[in-house]
Amino acid sequence: MSEPLSEVLPQVPSEVSSEPYGGSFARRAAELDAADELAGLRAQFVLDDAVYLDGNSLGALPRSVPGRVEDVVRRQWGALRIRSWDESGWWTAPERIGDRIAPLVGAAAGQIVVGDSTSVNVFKAVVGAVRLAGGGEGEGGGARGAARDEILVDATTFPTDGYIAASAARLTGCTLRPVAPDEVPDALSERTAAVLLNHVDYRTGRLYDLPSLTSAVHAAGAVSVWDLCHSAGALPVGLDEHGVDLAVGCTYKYLNGGPGSPAYLYVRREHQHRFDSPLPGWNSHADPFGMTPDYTPAPGALRGRVGTPDILSMLALEAALEVWDDVSIEAVRAKSLALTDFFLECVDAYVPEGAVESVTPSAHAERGSQVALRCAGAGQVMRRLIERGVVGDFREPDVLRFGFTPLYVGFGDVERAAGVLARLL
C-alpha cells in the first residue's frame, strides 16, 4: 500500500503562483505565445483556467460540438426522424468523416471508414492482415500459402491491443509472439503473417520509426498494422507515403471527438479488393438492403463497416474535426516539439534534482506529443497537481504523463505546470 500523501509530499497552500519559478522562463513563455501561429485556435475550445495536459486521454470540447449535437437530436432525429438517413447524410457519415481524418494521417480519400471502437477495429485489422498475407489455418485446419502462421505484436503495447492480437491468433490458428518494436526487424521471418505496432508508446511517449519498420515488415512478406491512437492529430503519419497496409486509431484524444467517439480503420487502396473482414455486417454488404442470406462485401474501404453507425457520437466527431480546417499538421508538430522541449527545460530548471526522471526520449525523431516523468508517489503527486489546476494523468507504477495538444496548449501553460510540479516536489 502506498504511503499517505502527507508523508510523501509537503503540505502547500491550495492556491500557488509559479513565482519564484517564473522570471526569465515566464518571459520566454509570453514571447513564444505571442509568436505562436496556432494560438488563436484555443478560442475554439471550451476551457477554464486549469492547465489541461491530458488531451492524450481525452481532448477538450470544441465549441462547435454542443450546437451540432443539439441540431442532430432536435431537428435531424426529433423532426426528420428516419428521413435523416438520406436527407441529413447519416448513411454516408462513416466514409465522409473518414475522408476528413485522412489528411491528418497522410492518406488520400476513400481509404478510411469511421465506426466501432479502436479494439473492434484492431480485431478487424489483425485478422484481415493475416488473411491478406495468406496465413493462418484454412477451413480444414491446414496451413494456407507459405505457412505464415505467426503474428508479431508490440510487447509494450496498450493492453487491449495485446488481448485482441491474442484472440486474433487463436481465431486464425497463428502463434502470437510479443517483441519490442526495436526487435521487430530481427524477429521477422517467412512465418510472419502480420505485425501490430503502436506508433507512439502510451506510457513513455516514445515515437517509433514507422517508415523503416513498415519497410522491414514488407521485406519479410508480412502485412503491417499500425495503432495511431497517440499520434493522429499530433504529428505527421504518412500512411500512403510509407506504404502502411492497415491502420486504426481513436478520435477522442488529439482529434477531440469526445468520450467514446468512434474509431477508424484505414485500408490501403491496393488491398481493399482483398480485405476480408472477420466481422461482415449488413452495413458492409454490397447491397445492404437486399437482405440476402449470402454475403457480398462492398467495394473499397466500406467493407470495414459492420453494423448501424453510431450517429450521435459520429456527428459530434464530425463537428469537432472542423477545428482542423486550414490547420497544417506540420505546424502542429513543430509546436508540439517546442512545447515538450520547453516543458523539459522548465522541469530541469525548477524541479529539485533527482525528484523526477524523464522516460520520454529527448531526440525529436523519437518523441510523440507527451512527456512522461518517473516520480516516487506518482499517483498521489498527480492528484495534488490536479487539485492545483494542472491536469495530467498517472500510469502504473510510477509515471506522471503530460500530453501536449498544440491546438489549445500554450507555453504559459507549460511554464505554470512546471512551477506547480516543482512546489509539490
Steps between C-alpha positions, in 0.01 A plus 500: 500500500639846412601747769246760616517812290607712795811285537590515132453871432534822695180679591452802273222756464227419251567818301856529375682729262785386278720769662785475583517250221395758238746771408679440172299186420170682548620779273610250237164328521321830438722569198443153358123528546500839326678348199292179489310471169262244655419702814168624361363147483471485879189718479325221310504276810310502829775549758534647846800628696645152552808391309357208304778255416286189462393533138679173433220336701203723417515808282329823603152584371491705178245780524328390178394164641212580742299690239555229241392226739188698591416529130553126449276417795224760460474547123660202329374236743211686662338651189630314198531168678578216259520738204835617637671185378474656154417867548755566777768270358504251785552204271821634346646639824758221558683559174437877488655551843775255408592732214528789750743299713702381199716815451593498868661156465638543150240302306310571181121493508313171477723297733363573849166400645383622843307284745528256789762520775877485461497148641248378243701659221823344626327163480381565144845619397707220654279218371473679167880533487551128558254424222671748266830325570345162418580379849319315774299185465269410215151365555633150534763604750789477257736791443441720199763666283857506629415384852483853637374408842642764733382841616751742651365751751665788684596353839449839668169573330185635660348191668189476280712477184676202650176336607346549156814373324490186715136441408577558132781247524267238649239567233746472211708213638808721532760524772522833678850629561548817708817692413631848571458728196877543467532122473243460222745500206697212654185313606341496154511180300324312221250389766389856582152584376419827677671752725303726739690802629425826682628815336547669839547313827212594729713492817823669396398709200769340287440535126597195295641506149192419295669526158792267573297247699232487229773447240647214705158337533448518124847364428403192700179459299276583797219754547532805725233625743563827684315637803492881465312588819783715639623651175198595285443873540834555671755432226528402132442128444533450124294182455496517120855629465650223710295213362312410819258213432243542777462745786256579780458787738270664751355849462453618859863598571673753274202501259270621782199290395360453850486211749455169322488663157526243219835375380611451140652237273741573214525245219761581238335535160696219336380256769134595506383246245654220708429630851297228672349636821431249776186702584292508181193695608205613293644853476804370310290300251510607135118511511417563867127531444482190281494295823640196320628202700832499315760766574658707223741765630460862397772651284787697649545593864126464557554131567648615832152602619305256717167605648284811522721810550497668842359824363494726807866457589603481134347836412645654817838383370430654161433836664816469711713441191402842366767657722754340265386702201807679356727363777830349388600179678862605445434822696337292773807277516738795518307649792473162671877460500549859619251447785656175618853645470398801708327285761807279542718812528273651766486173692878475491532855632222493759466150642747386767775284357418129515129553574389395151650316205377545146429170323404682179779511241675834461553450126223658294491204261407274792252721686124515463296782656524405865757501777513220755683559827588223742435615854466349848138502615394596147132420549472727799712770339261508204201530731662802666583652161139467389382665824722793407373533148759301305323205339707208375470133582680210665607161372616211714731462668663844525440712190357851477366552146457843344343526155551813292221584254640784286155622397428632849806466726728804524850561627369687802309184593822304477696736725220509757475119507873462563486757779214327680674163464818647647313624808348160561837328478 
